[in-house]
Structures are given as structure tokens and as C-alpha cells.
Amino acid sequence: MITNFENITFELNEVEQKLIPIFVKALELKVGKSNAITNSEIIKGIKKAYGIRLTGARVRKIIQYIRITGKVERLIASSKGYYISNDTQELKDYIESLMQRAEQIELLAKQIEYQKNKL
């Protein structure tokens, strides 16, 4: 759970946990950027098939769980959506993007810490 975002980053509930195998099966079919699936497509599909309403944040939480636990390997995301990549360069680029985003978050945290200490 992330501080100040508890209402959207809380642990997966029972319903969401039951959706994990469904997500995994669907995501395993999404090999290559041309087969990517967007967050909104996932939300619509789950609502239509199971009558379950998910928010974008909860879909991201489920996807994060799937990625962290290795249930779907090489699952990356782009502006096209989520998909499995078998392209080494694409995976390297995605890793670099993640590292750059983490660095930017760390820089921002340090700057806010500095500003706080000036109070």
C-alpha cells in the first residue's frame, strides 16, 4: 500500500484474487506489441464477461501482482497497452524506461525532502 494512495493501492481483495487466473490466461495470448491490450479494454472485458467493475488503478494493481510474482513473464506496457515481449532490445528499452522513471521519482522525493527541511 502506498501512503496517500491507500484507497487505490490496497492489497488485492477476494474478487480481484479470483480474477488473477483469468488475467493470466488472457495476457498469455498478448504476445507482441500488435496484440497489446489496454487498461480500458480489460475493464470493459471483465465487466462484460463477469459483471465486475474494476477501475484503472485496480487493473494496474492486478497487473503489478502478476508481474512481480512472475505469473506472466516479460509482460511489458507501452502506450499500446500490455503485452509479452520476446524482443531482447524491446525488453532492454523497457527496463531502461523503468529505471529512468524510478530515478525521476527519487530526484523528486529528494527535492521535496530538501524543501521540507527548509521550513
N, C-alpha and C positions, 0 to 999 in steps of 0.2 A: 504494500500500500504506500502511496506517495503522499507526503504531507501537503495539505491544502487541496488535494485532489482525491480525498478519501471516498467521495461519493461516486467516483467513476473508476477508481483503481483498486477497489476492494477485491478480495480473493474471489475466485470463481464460485458461484453458488451451485446448488444441486442441479438445476436445469442446465446451466452452462456446462457443467462437467459431463452431463449426458450428451451434450452436443459435440464433444471433442471427437469421438469416433466418426461422426458424420462429417465434421470439418476435415478430418484427416483423409477420409476416403475421397472427398471432393477435391481437396488440394493436391492429392497424389496424381490426379488427372491433369493438373495445370502445369504441364512441362513446356517451358519456353515462353518467352515474352508474348508471343501471338496468342497464347492460351490463358493469359492472365485474367484474374477475376478481381473486380473491385470490391471495396467495402460495401458500397451501396447494393451491388448485385448479390452479395452474401446476405445482407439484411433482407432484401426482397425475397430471395430464395428460401430462407429459413421461415419467414412469415408465411409464405405461400404453402410450403410443404408441411410445416409443423405448427403453424399458428402462433409462433413465438416471436415476440417483438424484441429485437436487440437494437442497441444504439451503436453508433460507430465506435465509441470508446470500448464498449464491451466486446465487440468483434475483435478490436485490436488486442484486448486483454487475452482473449481465447487464442488468437494467433500467436501472441507472445509466449503463452504457455506451451503451445505446440512446438514453437521454435526452440525454446530453452530446454525442453525435455527431449528434443531430437526426434519427435514423432514423425516429422516430415523434414528430411534433410535438404539442405541447400534451398530452402524456401526464402526467397527474397521479395522485395517490394520495389515498385517503381511507380511513376505516375500512371502507368497502365494497370496496376493492381499487383496482386500477389501471384507468384509463380515459382516453379522449381527451375533452377538454372543448372545446366550441365556444362556451361561455358566457363573455363578457368578465368579468363580475363574479366568476364562479367562479374564473377564472384570476387575477384581481387578489387574491382572497382566498387562493388557494394561494400566490402569490408572497409575500404578507404573512406567511403562516404560516411559509414557509421562512426569511424574513428574521428573524422573531421567534425561531425555533429557533436560527439562526446567532448571534444576539445573546446568547441564553442560554448557548450553548456558550462564546462569547467571555468573558462575565462569569465563568463558572465557571473557565475557564483562568486568568484574571487573579487570581481569589481563590486558587486553588491555587498560583500563582506567588508571591503575597504570603505565603502560609503557608510555602512552601518557603524563602523568603528570611528568615523569622523563625528558622529552625533555627540 
